[in-house]
Amino acid sequence: MPLQLPKSRREIAAIHSKRKVVALEQARRASFFRGKLDHVNPAKLDDPDEWRKIPILDKESLRSLSDTEFYTNFCVKPDDGIAEYWRSGGSTGKPLFYPRSHTDIRYELLSFRRTLDISGCVRGDSAHVSFPMGIHPVGQIFARCAGEAGISVNWAGAGNSTPSAIQLELIRSLKPTVWMGMSSYGLHLSNLADSRGIDLAQSSVKTILCSAEPLSEAKRAKIGRSWGARVFDNFGMTEAGMMGGEDGGPDGFRIWTDMFYIEVLDPVTYAPVKEGETGTLVTTPLWTNNATPFLRWNSGDLVVYSEADDGAGPFSVFPKIRHTHRTTGFFKVSGVNVNHPEFEDFMFQNAEVNDFKCELVTAGANDRLRVSIEVRRGANAEAVTRELTRGVKETFEVSPELVILETGTLAREFESSVKAPRFTDSRE
């Protein structure tokens, strides 16, 4: 491994002291930063006030660049050449393709490998990888690092590359101990399994690794019930790498601070916030910046920071962040905001509901919330409908239009999507 797991926070601080200077000098190589960093003294970067002289870099700064400007002005030529390109994350704006050097990839593989170690995956395990295997890196990097860790891998990809029915058959026949994929696809597979009379909770899978989208506690619990497995979430960004993973609880991600220098700042003033307060996450990659010199990158993630120095195993050397998931969408129905994550949590807390989709539709001169659901086999659909109608009205102050779907309908509808489109604006 290019970097051993640190044994103390003093060791991490020593890495920061050296690598922050390298990060600054890497950025100074890019014409994008010309004139923006001249006032920063590299000999004083251990002083928080000196470090904060570096301007915050955000998504809008990059979106203003053309492709040519990004590659010629922001990116720098690494000494060991370009190994591959990683698609930027997010669903808005035109995606960028970040060059990654061969050295970058060594550290990226390490950042992913740690998520296997912290979740208890070991040599001899077998993994069914259902992350997308296209131009976004998460699937192929997870599969590659699992193989290097001595874990056998089925590179299944998402349902748009290997149909979900075949994936269920492969899980039955190959008996993997680990499933890796986006949480929404994990739910999709469990819904399809139920529609076919398959009890995934009796499968060989005992560990689930998710990433690439928010995982609420209600969704985590539903996945855990459906699969009969422990669910671990992981946090990363294309600009940096896989930055951290969970060590057994839902109280946040251990962040590899020997690889990524993080700050949690007030979203408006960019002043540091206190431990336990919500702030925006600002990241500086310390080892994966050989082609893209991200420096104080504001990803837009709102998080809560905790020192979490509890001595619970080798990964307790790292602090934790807990994602607040505040940047997602909502529907406005009759003047009432229906927050998508809150509604999803509400639905998945009901064990009688296998899956659902929510549509904003036109009803005469008004908008209406149509909720289509599939109920668990053996459940009383009429009773579930009454309970949900009452619960939505009491919780969200909106009277929904409830539609019961035949089991398997949503599984077929969501099959071609990498992420299940559970919320749709269908107004005419």
C-alpha positions as CSV (number, residue, x, y, z in Angstrom):
1,M,0.0,0.0,0.0
2,P,1.3,3.5,-0.8
3,L,0.3,4.8,2.7
4,Q,0.0,2.8,5.9
5,L,-2.9,3.3,8.3
6,P,-1.7,6.1,10.7
7,K,-1.4,5.1,14.4
8,S,-2.0,8.5,15.9
9,R,-3.4,12.0,15.2
10,R,0.1,13.4,15.7
11,E,1.2,11.3,12.7
12,I,-1.8,12.7,10.7
13,A,-0.8,16.2,11.7
14,A,2.7,15.6,10.4
15,I,1.3,14.5,7.0
16,H,-0.8,17.6,6.9
17,S,2.2,19.8,7.5
18,K,4.1,18.3,4.6
19,R,1.3,17.6,2.1
20,K,-0.5,20.9,2.4
21,V,2.6,22.6,1.0
22,V,2.6,20.1,-1.9
23,A,-1.1,20.8,-2.5
24,L,-0.4,24.6,-2.7
25,E,2.5,24.2,-5.0
26,Q,0.5,21.9,-7.3
27,A,-2.2,24.5,-7.5
28,R,0.4,27.2,-8.3
29,R,1.4,25.2,-11.4
30,A,-2.1,25.8,-12.9
31,S,-2.8,29.0,-14.7
32,F,-6.3,28.9,-13.2
33,F,-4.8,29.9,-9.9
34,R,-2.4,32.5,-11.3
35,G,-2.4,35.6,-9.0
36,K,-4.8,34.0,-6.5
37,L,-2.2,32.3,-4.3
38,D,0.8,34.7,-4.4
39,H,-0.1,36.1,-0.9
40,V,0.0,32.7,0.8
41,N,3.2,31.8,2.6
42,P,3.9,28.0,2.2
43,A,6.2,28.0,5.3
44,K,3.2,29.1,7.5
45,L,0.4,26.7,6.4
46,D,0.2,25.1,9.8
47,D,-1.2,28.5,10.9
48,P,-5.0,28.2,10.4
49,D,-5.1,32.0,9.5
50,E,-2.5,31.5,6.8
51,W,-4.3,28.5,5.3
52,R,-7.6,30.4,5.2
53,K,-5.9,33.0,3.0
54,I,-6.4,30.4,0.2
55,P,-9.7,31.2,-1.6
56,I,-12.5,28.7,-1.6
57,L,-13.0,26.8,-4.9
58,D,-16.6,25.9,-5.8
59,K,-18.5,24.2,-8.6
60,E,-19.5,27.5,-10.2
61,S,-15.9,28.3,-10.7
62,L,-15.4,25.2,-12.8
63,R,-18.7,25.4,-14.6
64,S,-17.6,28.8,-16.0
65,L,-14.7,27.1,-17.8
66,S,-15.0,25.7,-21.3
67,D,-13.7,22.1,-21.8
68,T,-10.5,23.6,-23.3
69,E,-10.1,26.0,-20.5
70,F,-10.5,23.3,-17.9
71,Y,-7.9,21.0,-19.4
72,T,-5.4,23.7,-20.3
73,N,-5.8,26.1,-17.4
74,F,-7.0,24.1,-14.4
75,C,-5.4,20.6,-15.0
76,V,-1.6,20.1,-14.7
77,K,0.6,17.5,-16.4
78,P,1.6,14.8,-14.0
79,D,5.1,13.4,-14.1
80,D,3.9,9.8,-14.6
81,G,1.2,10.5,-17.3
82,I,-2.6,10.1,-17.4
83,A,-4.0,6.6,-16.5
84,E,-7.7,7.3,-17.0
85,Y,-10.5,9.8,-16.7
86,W,-13.2,10.1,-14.0
87,R,-16.6,11.6,-14.7
88,S,-17.6,14.4,-12.2
89,G,-20.5,13.6,-9.9
90,G,-23.8,15.4,-9.5
91,S,-26.9,15.6,-11.7
92,T,-26.8,19.3,-12.7
93,G,-24.7,21.1,-15.2
94,K,-22.4,19.6,-17.8
95,P,-20.1,16.9,-16.4
96,L,-16.4,17.2,-16.5
97,F,-13.9,14.3,-17.0
98,Y,-11.1,14.5,-14.5
99,P,-7.7,13.1,-15.6
100,R,-6.2,10.7,-13.1
101,S,-2.4,9.9,-13.1
102,H,-1.0,6.5,-12.4
103,T,0.0,7.7,-8.9
104,D,-3.5,9.1,-8.3
105,I,-4.9,5.7,-9.1
106,R,-2.7,3.9,-6.5
107,Y,-4.0,6.2,-3.8
108,E,-7.6,6.0,-5.1
109,L,-7.5,2.2,-4.8
110,L,-6.2,2.6,-1.3
111,S,-9.1,5.0,-0.4
112,F,-11.6,2.4,-1.6
113,R,-9.7,-0.5,-0.1
114,R,-10.2,1.0,3.4
115,T,-14.0,0.9,3.1
116,L,-13.6,-2.9,2.7
117,D,-11.4,-3.2,5.8
118,I,-13.5,-0.9,8.0
119,S,-16.7,-2.9,7.2
120,G,-15.1,-6.2,8.0
121,C,-14.7,-7.6,4.4
122,V,-11.8,-10.0,4.3
123,R,-9.8,-12.2,1.9
124,G,-11.9,-15.1,0.9
125,D,-15.1,-13.2,0.8
126,S,-16.9,-12.9,-2.6
127,A,-18.6,-9.7,-3.9
128,H,-21.4,-9.1,-6.3
129,V,-20.8,-5.6,-7.6
130,S,-24.0,-3.8,-8.8
131,F,-22.5,-0.3,-9.0
132,P,-22.7,1.2,-12.6
133,M,-19.7,0.1,-14.6
134,G,-19.8,3.0,-17.1
135,I,-17.8,6.2,-17.1
136,H,-18.4,7.0,-13.4
137,P,-15.5,5.4,-11.5
138,V,-17.2,4.0,-8.4
139,G,-18.1,0.5,-9.7
140,Q,-14.9,-0.4,-11.5
141,I,-12.7,1.0,-8.6
142,F,-14.7,-1.0,-6.0
143,A,-14.3,-4.1,-8.1
144,R,-10.6,-3.6,-8.7
145,C,-9.7,-2.9,-5.1
146,A,-11.8,-5.9,-3.9
147,G,-9.9,-8.1,-6.3
148,E,-6.6,-6.8,-5.0
149,A,-7.8,-7.5,-1.5
150,G,-8.3,-11.2,-2.3
151,I,-12.1,-11.0,-2.6
152,S,-13.6,-12.7,-5.6
153,V,-15.7,-10.4,-7.7
154,N,-18.6,-10.6,-10.1
155,W,-18.6,-7.4,-12.2
156,A,-22.4,-7.4,-12.7
157,G,-22.9,-3.6,-13.0
158,A,-26.3,-2.0,-12.6
159,G,-29.5,-3.2,-14.1
160,N,-28.9,-1.3,-17.3
161,S,-26.0,-3.6,-18.1
162,T,-27.0,-6.9,-16.4
163,P,-30.8,-7.3,-16.1
164,S,-32.0,-7.5,-12.5
165,A,-33.6,-10.9,-12.8
166,I,-30.3,-12.3,-13.9
167,Q,-28.5,-10.5,-11.0
168,L,-30.9,-12.3,-8.6
169,E,-30.1,-15.6,-10.2
170,L,-26.4,-14.9,-10.0
171,I,-26.7,-14.1,-6.3
172,R,-28.6,-17.3,-5.8
173,S,-26.1,-19.5,-7.7
174,L,-22.7,-17.8,-6.9
175,K,-23.6,-17.1,-3.3
176,P,-21.6,-13.9,-2.7
177,T,-21.1,-12.8,0.9
178,V,-20.9,-9.1,0.0
179,W,-23.2,-7.0,-2.2
180,M,-22.0,-3.5,-3.4
181,G,-24.3,-1.0,-5.1
182,M,-26.4,2.1,-4.8
183,S,-29.0,1.9,-2.1
184,S,-31.8,2.6,-4.5
185,Y,-30.8,-0.4,-6.6
186,G,-30.5,-2.5,-3.5
187,L,-34.2,-1.7,-2.8
188,H,-35.1,-2.3,-6.4
189,L,-33.5,-5.8,-6.2
190,S,-35.3,-6.6,-3.0
191,N,-38.7,-5.5,-4.5
192,L,-38.1,-7.6,-7.6
193,A,-37.1,-10.6,-5.4
194,D,-40.3,-10.3,-3.4
195,S,-42.4,-10.1,-6.5
196,R,-40.9,-13.4,-7.6
197,G,-41.3,-15.1,-4.2
198,I,-37.5,-14.9,-3.4
199,D,-36.5,-14.1,0.2
200,L,-33.3,-12.2,-0.1
201,A,-32.9,-12.3,3.7
202,Q,-32.1,-16.0,3.4
203,S,-29.4,-15.4,0.8
204,S,-25.6,-15.7,1.3
205,V,-25.1,-11.9,1.5
206,K,-24.2,-10.7,5.0
207,T,-22.6,-7.4,4.2
208,I,-23.8,-4.5,2.0
209,L,-21.7,-1.6,0.9
210,C,-23.4,1.4,-0.5
211,S,-22.2,4.8,-1.8
212,A,-22.9,7.5,-4.4
213,E,-26.3,8.7,-3.0
214,P,-27.8,9.6,0.3
215,L,-28.7,6.8,2.6
216,S,-31.3,7.7,5.3
217,E,-31.8,5.6,8.4
218,A,-35.2,4.5,7.1
219,K,-33.8,3.3,3.8
220,R,-30.9,1.6,5.6
221,A,-33.3,-0.3,7.9
222,K,-35.4,-1.4,5.0
223,I,-32.4,-2.6,3.0
224,G,-31.1,-4.4,6.1
225,R,-34.5,-6.1,6.7
226,S,-34.9,-7.1,3.1
227,W,-31.4,-8.5,2.6
228,G,-30.9,-9.8,6.2
229,A,-27.5,-8.1,6.1
230,R,-25.5,-5.3,7.8
231,V,-25.5,-2.1,5.7
232,F,-22.4,0.1,5.5
233,D,-22.5,3.5,3.7
234,N,-19.4,5.1,2.3
235,F,-18.6,8.7,1.4
236,G,-16.6,10.1,-1.5
237,M,-16.4,12.6,-4.3
238,T,-14.9,12.4,-7.7
239,E,-12.7,15.4,-7.1
240,A,-10.9,13.6,-4.2
241,G,-11.6,9.9,-3.9
242,M,-13.4,7.6,-1.5
243,M,-13.0,9.8,1.6
244,G,-14.4,7.6,4.3
245,G,-16.6,4.8,5.5
246,E,-18.7,3.6,8.4
247,D,-17.3,1.4,11.2
248,G,-20.5,-0.2,12.3
249,G,-22.9,2.5,13.2
250,P,-25.0,5.2,11.5
251,D,-23.3,8.1,13.4
252,G,-21.1,9.1,10.5
253,F,-18.2,8.3,8.3
254,R,-14.6,7.9,9.4
255,I,-12.8,10.3,7.1
256,W,-9.3,9.3,5.9
257,T,-7.7,12.6,7.1
258,D,-4.2,11.4,6.3
259,M,-5.3,11.5,2.6
260,F,-7.8,14.4,2.6
261,Y,-7.5,17.6,4.6
262,I,-11.0,18.6,5.5
263,E,-12.6,21.8,7.0
264,V,-16.2,22.3,8.2
265,L,-17.1,25.9,7.6
266,D,-20.0,28.3,7.9
267,P,-21.7,28.2,4.5
268,V,-21.9,32.0,4.3
269,T,-18.9,33.4,6.1
270,Y,-16.6,30.4,5.6
271,A,-15.5,30.7,9.2
272,P,-14.8,27.4,11.1
273,V,-17.9,26.0,12.9
274,K,-17.7,24.3,16.3
275,E,-17.7,20.6,16.6
276,G,-21.3,19.3,16.5
277,E,-22.5,22.3,14.4
278,T,-23.6,22.0,10.7
279,G,-21.2,23.4,8.2
280,T,-20.2,23.1,4.5
281,L,-17.5,20.5,3.8
282,V,-14.3,21.9,2.2
283,T,-11.7,19.3,1.1
284,T,-8.1,19.4,-0.1
285,P,-6.8,16.1,-1.5
286,L,-3.3,15.5,-0.3
287,W,-2.2,12.6,-2.6
288,T,-4.7,12.5,-5.5
289,N,-4.0,16.0,-6.9
290,N,-1.3,15.1,-9.4
291,A,-3.5,16.1,-12.4
292,T,-6.3,18.1,-10.9
293,P,-5.0,20.4,-8.1
294,F,-8.2,20.8,-6.1
295,L,-7.5,23.2,-3.3
296,R,-10.1,24.0,-0.6
297,W,-12.8,22.5,-2.7
298,N,-16.4,23.2,-1.5
299,S,-18.5,20.3,-2.7
300,G,-21.7,21.7,-1.3
301,D,-22.1,18.9,1.2
302,L,-23.5,20.0,4.6
303,V,-22.1,17.9,7.4
304,V,-21.6,17.8,11.2
305,Y,-18.0,17.1,12.4
306,S,-17.0,15.0,15.4
307,E,-13.6,14.2,16.7
308,A,-14.9,10.7,17.6
309,D,-11.6,9.8,19.3
310,D,-13.1,6.7,21.0
311,G,-10.3,4.3,20.7
312,A,-12.6,1.7,19.1
313,G,-10.2,-0.1,16.7
314,P,-7.5,1.1,14.2
315,F,-9.8,3.4,12.4
316,S,-10.7,5.4,15.5
317,V,-7.6,7.5,14.7
318,F,-9.9,9.3,12.2
319,P,-12.6,11.8,13.0
320,K,-16.2,11.5,11.7
321,I,-18.6,13.5,9.6
322,R,-22.3,13.0,9.4
323,H,-24.0,14.1,6.3
324,T,-27.2,16.2,6.8
325,H,-28.6,15.6,3.3
326,R,-30.1,19.1,3.1
327,T,-29.5,19.7,-0.6
328,T,-32.3,17.5,-2.1
329,G,-35.6,18.4,-3.8
330,F,-39.2,18.9,-2.9
331,F,-42.7,19.1,-4.4
332,K,-45.0,22.0,-3.6
333,V,-48.6,20.8,-3.4
334,S,-51.3,23.2,-2.6
335,G,-48.8,25.6,-1.1
336,V,-47.2,22.9,1.1
337,N,-43.6,21.8,0.6
338,V,-43.2,18.0,0.5
339,N,-39.5,17.2,1.1
340,H,-38.4,14.2,-1.0
341,P,-36.0,12.6,1.6
342,E,-38.5,13.1,4.4
343,F,-41.3,11.5,2.3
344,E,-39.0,8.6,1.3
345,D,-38.2,8.0,5.0
346,F,-41.9,8.1,5.9
347,M,-42.7,5.5,3.2
348,F,-39.8,3.1,4.0
349,Q,-40.6,3.1,7.7
350,N,-43.7,1.2,6.8
351,A,-42.7,-2.5,6.6
352,E,-45.8,-3.3,4.6
353,V,-44.7,-1.2,1.7
354,N,-42.2,-2.8,-0.7
355,D,-41.7,0.2,-2.9
356,F,-43.3,3.3,-4.2
357,K,-43.2,6.2,-6.6
358,C,-44.5,9.7,-6.1
359,E,-45.8,11.9,-8.8
360,L,-46.9,15.5,-8.9
361,V,-49.9,15.5,-11.3
362,T,-52.5,17.9,-12.6
363,A,-56.0,17.4,-11.2
364,G,-58.4,20.0,-12.7
365,A,-57.1,23.4,-11.7
366,N,-54.9,22.0,-8.9
367,D,-51.9,19.9,-8.4
368,R,-52.2,16.6,-6.6
369,L,-49.8,14.1,-5.1
370,R,-50.2,10.7,-6.5
371,V,-48.5,7.9,-4.6
372,S,-48.3,4.5,-6.2
373,I,-47.3,1.6,-4.0
374,E,-46.6,-2.1,-4.0
375,V,-47.4,-3.9,-0.7
376,R,-45.6,-6.8,0.8
377,R,-46.9,-10.2,0.0
378,G,-49.6,-11.2,2.5
379,A,-50.3,-7.7,3.6
380,N,-53.8,-6.2,3.6
381,A,-53.7,-3.7,0.7
382,E,-56.9,-1.9,1.8
383,A,-55.6,-1.5,5.4
384,V,-52.2,-0.3,4.2
385,T,-53.9,2.3,1.9
386,R,-56.0,3.6,4.8
387,E,-53.0,3.9,7.1
388,L,-50.8,5.6,4.5
389,T,-53.6,8.1,3.5
390,R,-54.1,9.1,7.1
391,G,-50.3,9.2,7.8
392,V,-49.5,11.4,4.8
393,K,-52.2,13.8,5.7
394,E,-51.1,14.1,9.3
395,T,-47.4,14.3,8.6
396,F,-47.2,16.4,5.4
397,E,-50.6,18.2,5.5
398,V,-51.4,16.9,2.0
399,S,-54.2,14.4,1.0
400,P,-52.6,11.9,-1.4
401,E,-54.1,9.9,-4.2
402,L,-53.1,6.3,-3.3
403,V,-52.7,3.8,-6.1
404,I,-52.0,0.1,-5.5
405,L,-49.8,-1.5,-8.1
406,E,-49.4,-5.2,-9.0
407,T,-46.3,-6.6,-7.4
408,G,-43.3,-6.2,-9.7
409,T,-44.7,-3.2,-11.6
410,L,-42.1,-0.8,-10.2
411,A,-39.3,-3.3,-10.6
412,R,-40.0,-3.4,-14.3
413,E,-40.4,0.3,-14.5
414,F,-37.2,1.1,-12.7
415,E,-35.2,-1.6,-14.4
416,S,-33.6,0.7,-17.1
417,S,-32.6,3.4,-14.6
418,V,-29.3,3.5,-12.7
419,K,-31.2,5.3,-9.8
420,A,-34.9,4.6,-9.3
421,P,-36.9,7.7,-10.3
422,R,-39.2,7.6,-7.3
423,F,-40.1,11.3,-7.6
424,T,-41.5,12.6,-10.9
425,D,-43.1,15.9,-11.9
426,S,-45.9,14.7,-14.3
427,R,-47.9,17.9,-14.5
428,E,-49.4,18.7,-17.9
